[in-house]
């Protein structure tokens, strides 16, 4: 189906709003508006739309960080009073842990430079560095 430019802009604005404001995934945001193929064609053919989509994804990521804090700080669902004693609801605790871990994993995949684990590799300078030993460099002098 061919859309007029006005229809494209209107649908695109609604999709971006769903991602930015409602925190929806692209799949959820596209539902009922256009196919993913059509959406990606719009991004490919319009640099401004591509930049707006990238910005919407960044906004959604920041919202996910806020959600992690809200889930972690929410103590009410995990505590119940039974016979006058405070009892921890293990199911609620595990659900909260899963929600946090899922968001952390997604953030690390969406934006590894900002949210991924930092890995530091140092391969130089040591005499017994395995890379240098294999290459025959940096070996200590034989006596």
C-alpha positions as CSV (number, residue, x, y, z in Angstrom):
1,X,0.0,0.0,0.0
2,X,1.3,3.4,-0.9
3,X,1.1,6.1,1.6
4,X,1.0,9.9,1.1
5,X,3.8,11.8,2.7
6,X,1.3,13.2,5.2
7,X,0.2,9.6,6.2
8,X,3.8,8.5,6.5
9,X,4.7,11.4,8.7
10,X,1.6,10.8,10.9
11,X,2.3,7.1,11.3
12,X,6.0,7.7,11.9
13,X,5.2,10.2,14.6
14,X,2.8,7.8,16.4
15,X,5.5,5.0,16.2
16,X,8.2,7.3,17.7
17,X,5.8,8.5,20.4
18,X,5.1,4.8,21.4
19,X,8.8,4.1,21.7
20,X,9.8,7.4,23.5
21,X,6.8,8.0,25.7
22,X,5.3,4.6,26.3
23,X,8.7,2.6,26.2
24,X,7.3,0.1,23.7
25,X,9.5,-2.1,21.6
26,X,9.6,-1.5,17.9
27,X,7.5,-4.5,17.3
28,X,4.8,-3.3,19.7
29,X,5.0,0.3,18.3
30,X,4.6,-0.9,14.7
31,X,1.5,-3.1,15.5
32,X,-1.4,-1.7,13.6
33,X,0.5,1.1,11.9
34,X,2.8,-0.4,9.3
35,X,5.0,-3.5,8.6
36,X,8.6,-3.6,9.9
37,X,9.7,-3.7,6.2
38,X,7.9,-0.5,5.5
39,X,9.3,1.2,8.6
40,X,12.9,0.2,7.7
41,X,12.3,1.5,4.2
42,X,11.3,4.9,5.7
43,X,14.5,4.9,7.8
44,X,16.7,4.0,4.9
45,X,15.3,6.7,2.7
46,X,15.1,9.5,5.2
47,X,18.1,10.5,7.4
48,X,15.9,12.6,9.7
49,X,13.6,9.8,10.4
50,X,16.6,7.5,11.1
51,X,18.0,10.0,13.6
52,X,14.6,10.4,15.3
53,X,14.3,6.7,15.6
54,X,17.8,6.4,17.1
55,X,16.9,9.2,19.6
56,X,13.7,7.5,20.5
57,X,15.6,4.3,21.3
58,X,18.0,6.2,23.5
59,X,15.1,7.8,25.4
60,X,13.6,4.3,25.9
61,X,17.0,3.0,27.2
62,X,17.1,5.8,29.8
63,X,13.6,5.0,30.8
64,X,14.6,1.3,31.3
65,X,17.4,2.5,33.7
66,X,14.7,4.3,35.7
67,X,12.5,1.2,35.7
68,X,15.4,-0.8,37.1
69,X,15.7,1.6,40.0
70,X,11.9,1.6,40.6
71,X,11.8,-2.2,40.6
72,X,14.8,-2.5,42.9
73,X,13.4,0.1,45.3
74,X,9.9,-1.3,45.4
75,X,9.7,-3.2,48.7
76,X,5.9,-3.5,49.1
77,X,5.2,-6.6,46.9
78,X,7.9,-8.7,48.6
79,X,6.6,-8.2,52.1
80,X,3.4,-9.6,53.6
81,X,2.1,-9.8,57.1
82,X,1.1,-13.3,58.2
83,X,-0.1,-13.9,61.7
84,X,1.5,-10.6,62.8
85,X,4.8,-11.5,61.3
86,X,6.5,-10.0,58.3
87,X,7.0,-12.7,55.6
88,X,9.0,-12.2,52.4
89,X,7.2,-13.3,49.2
90,X,10.0,-15.3,47.4
91,X,8.0,-15.4,44.1
92,X,7.8,-11.6,44.0
93,X,11.5,-11.3,44.8
94,X,12.4,-13.6,42.0
95,X,10.0,-11.8,39.6
96,X,11.7,-8.5,40.5
97,X,15.1,-10.0,40.0
98,X,14.1,-11.4,36.6
99,X,12.7,-8.0,35.5
100,X,15.9,-6.2,36.5
101,X,18.2,-8.8,34.9
102,X,16.2,-8.8,31.7
103,X,16.4,-5.0,31.5
104,X,20.1,-5.0,32.2
105,X,20.7,-7.6,29.5
106,X,18.7,-5.7,27.0
107,X,20.5,-2.5,27.8
108,X,23.9,-4.2,27.4
109,X,22.8,-5.5,24.0
110,X,21.2,-2.3,22.8
111,X,24.0,0.0,23.8
112,X,27.1,-2.0,24.9
113,X,29.4,1.0,25.1
114,X,27.2,2.7,27.6
115,X,25.6,-0.2,29.5
116,X,27.8,-3.3,28.7
117,X,30.4,-4.8,30.9
118,X,33.8,-3.2,30.6
119,X,36.5,-5.6,29.6
120,X,40.1,-4.5,29.9
121,X,42.7,-6.4,27.9
122,X,46.4,-5.7,28.5
123,X,48.7,-7.6,26.2
124,X,51.9,-5.5,26.3
125,X,54.8,-4.9,28.5
126,X,55.2,-8.1,30.5
127,X,58.1,-10.4,29.8
128,X,56.0,-13.5,30.3
129,X,53.1,-12.3,28.1
130,X,51.7,-15.4,26.3
131,X,51.3,-13.5,23.0
132,X,54.9,-12.4,23.1
133,X,56.2,-15.8,24.1
134,X,54.4,-17.5,21.2
135,X,55.8,-14.9,18.8
136,X,59.3,-15.4,20.2
137,X,59.5,-11.9,21.6
138,X,60.0,-10.7,25.1
139,X,61.6,-13.9,26.2
140,X,64.0,-13.5,29.1
141,X,67.7,-13.8,28.2
142,X,69.0,-17.4,28.5
143,X,71.8,-17.9,31.0
